[in-house]
């Protein structure tokens, strides 16, 4: 059996700038067989290696295309992400995975889907939006609430028009602050200030949220106040996985491993566990 | 007879790389045994548990070179490692570690070492002050989880094989006799005698749930105040397996290694995430993670308690934090 710590080599096919510090990398495994076998659920993550610099977990921001290439959207904030930021198209990196449990896109069939994202929390939800668009009749209404700190921090701005064109879909945007001259025409305030305009109701719906844990804390409170049940709220958690395969112990929350049992959890599965900002 | 044990060990060192308890200062340590006289079977606890035989404190797991990457280390030697005189608690720790490293994803480094290890386990007749294996179902004797089990019957040892490898080992015991009902009767009595000598006990009934219901128990505030976050409890715990993984490289990045090192959940950096976030900045939350993993979370993760009741963390703690007291306090004690 293959060593689970041995990364597969992959090339960065394309790099697209999203914001001043965030880029979307289109990645393709070099090995053809591995590329064909690579299948991923929306919300799963991979371990990305820069040989000699380190390895870190990143969620995928797309499913693999017909060519086997997939996207991961990464903000340069630390050692590994800053080194990634310096790479050019064609660079070779290492990839392991995908790992973990993603969004419940199967059990969401037939239901209204409410997506609430903050900042760099939007990328792991993008494959859900794509899937619903592709299988539109399989799902109920789609509502997306997205917030970022400032207008220039918004990720995937070129895609919002397309999202709004998906049938029975609403998109609401907000920023914490809109400096003068940015021409911002949407809401100003944290993402929960969009809750008044929210159309999704607890009836036959599923919520998927991802963002800073402190944001999700207020999102969860707001949803519970609106009578959403803990088993219809799904959160994607961030912890610093070092191995991705439940062996290094870093991502434990009580008895749960974020890398194996998550990163997506129903709120009902993690309520009452220690060391959660939720 | 007991004297024959030495000649048996003498034969074993010819075939196996034998490690056994040897005195080290005022303590004991599992060290290489080259002659039967070096072994001290009448030992208390070794400073470090046996996890050091399954993965060193620091180890290169990958090598990057010339644009390629390959797993490390290369295959080990063919000679088997025999751990002689292992206590039952330590032998039980292997079942937890096996679950972590060979269940869903098999770590070859661990699996190779594990398959290469043979154990001669010794039932305990004299539990120490800090021992509580009898509460955790991991001692003073074992039903399984050994290649050979020795029980001290005062004038002789009862020798039982627990595996095909154990059958081979026991065949070369000089002047061995087949045990009879009287021997097993005596074994039973010896276990009963040992059970009476335990000074610490843990009531494990509903303990995993009770722990999770008491995350805000006042004891955590007290522990936070006295805890030094030194990490000795984790270092000496036979089932603490957490590791850090980082890369080292030459300045040019032309070659380098990925290194896995023992890590420790009670240290501040352990739960750090991007941009300086930390989900266990609080010292009390960190020691609670160690306690919770041992007394509660293991049941969901591996179907058994992670704690094997060896008492090393109690003995090692410079401020006398006692895992058995934590277990009793979550019960309202």
Interface residues (C-beta under 8 A of the other chain):
Chain A: X1 X3 X4 X5 X6 X7 X9 X50 X51 X52 X53 X54 X55 X77 X78 X81 X92 X94 X213 X238 X239 X240 X242 X243 X245 X246 X247 X248 X249 X250 X252 X253 X254 X255 X256 X257 X260 X272 X273 X274 X275 X276 X277
Chain B: X61 X62 X64 X67 X69 X70 X71 X100 X101 X104 X105 X106 X107 X108 X212 X215 X241 X242 X243 X244 X245 X246 X247 X248 X249 X250 X253 X255 X256 X258 X260 X263 X265 X270 X271 X272 X273 X274 X275 X279 X280 X285 X288 X289 X292 X293 X296 X297 X298 X299 X300 X301
